Amino acid sequence: MSSSDEDRDSGSNEVKIQSFRSKKLEKLSKRTTWDSEYGPHAQLGRDNTSRVEVDHTDYFTTTQLFDSGDELVAWARSVARALFVKLIKKSAPKIKKVCLTCDLFGGPRESNVEASSKRSGSKKIKCGFQIVGERRLDDRWGLRIVYGKHNHIPIYMSGHGLSALNEAESKIIKDLSQSHVPPKKILANLRQNGLGLDAYSKQIYNEKAKLRKLARGDLTVMQHLIGLLEEHNYYKWFRTDETTHAVIDLMWAHPLSFELLSKFPYVILLDSTYKTNQYKLPLLEIVGVTPVGKNYCWSGIYAP
């Protein structure tokens, strides 16, 4: 290749790089503009008071009576969904009353936890929207508006869950998780069945974490792991600290892996970089290779 061709190629690559950078900067600029103008915290002025006011009183004013509190909540959330806002039910349970507020209701809680490198924050911006469902003497439920105004514009246009998962959705997530279906496909399955139309991926991950915690019970993560290894007849070796009795390192292997190792011990690969950059997992994976180029996992070692 001549020097002129090399100059031409390098010039073309430089143009592509500049074009890519300009597109990224333009995209970032648009996103920053949206956040500053329409994000939930953007509507607070310097004195921490809202600059906007959106009145939804007329939309929730109704003489309709409901047979149960759940039916009332479902109706209110369907109205809120059409208005691109999210209603949450207050945690204090009452037999004759149910309270629904905007998810930006109230202010952030004061935390006594020492500052850490982990990012934390609150989306609460002191929105005062609040409605109450009350059970009447005839056991029917009516709706009363305590305060019908938001101090922010509707922000849940897309990509945010507008309501909690119901029992049917939670059951599907549980069944598919037991079959090791990834969250993305679980969400697609829910929508194909007409469920989870307001759900988003974070809710799926949260539900899976809840299921894991429920399966673990009162055991720690390490106790649960060792229990699973014993349940499935894995070979295991571990060492503990003499004073704290905490597990220092743990090695495990499936019986079938030993059979493969005895037949194909010639090529062994050790990888200690498995997800270390993003997840900080101190895991050493030992993999063997068969004569036909197939890999098999011989052992895993947890060694922090």
Stockholm file with secondary structure:
# STOCKHOLM 1.0

chainA/1-304         MSSSDEDRDSGSNEVKIQSFRSKKLEKLSKRTTWDSEYGPHAQLGRDNTSRVEVDHTDYFTTTQLFDSGDELVAWARSVARALFVKLIKKSAPKIKKVCLTCDLFGGPRESNVEASSKRSGSKKIKCGFQIVGERRLDDRWGLRIVYGKHNHIPIYMSGHGLSALNEAESKIIKDLSQSHVPPKKILANLRQNGLGLDAYSKQIYNEKAKLRKLARGDLTVMQHLIGLLEEHNYYKWFRTDETTHAVIDLMWAHPLSFELLSKFPYVILLDSTYKTNQYKLPLLEIVGVTPVGKNYCWSGIYAP
#=GR chainA/1-304 SS CCHHHHHHHHHHHHHHHHHHHHHHHHHHHHHHHHHHHHSGGGGBCTTSCBSCCEECHHHHCCCCCBSSHHHHHHHHHHHHHHTTCCEEECSSCCSSEEEEEETTBSCCCCCCSCCCSSCCCCCCCCBCCEEEEEECTTSCEEEEEEECEESSCCCCSSSSCCSCCCHHHHHHHHHHHHTTCCHHHHHHHHHHTTCCTTCCHHHHHHHHHHHHHHHHTTSCHHHHHHHHHHHTTCEEEEEECTTTCCEEEEEEECHHHHHHHHHCCSCEEEECCTTHHHHCCCEEEEEEECTTSCEEEEEEEECC
#=GC SS_cons         CCHHHHHHHHHHHHHHHHHHHHHHHHHHHHHHHHHHHHSGGGGBCTTSCBSCCEECHHHHCCCCCBSSHHHHHHHHHHHHHHTTCCEEECSSCCSSEEEEEETTBSCCCCCCSCCCSSCCCCCCCCBCCEEEEEECTTSCEEEEEEECEESSCCCCSSSSCCSCCCHHHHHHHHHHHHTTCCHHHHHHHHHHTTCCTTCCHHHHHHHHHHHHHHHHTTSCHHHHHHHHHHHTTCEEEEEECTTTCCEEEEEEECHHHHHHHHHCCSCEEEECCTTHHHHCCCEEEEEEECTTSCEEEEEEEECC
//
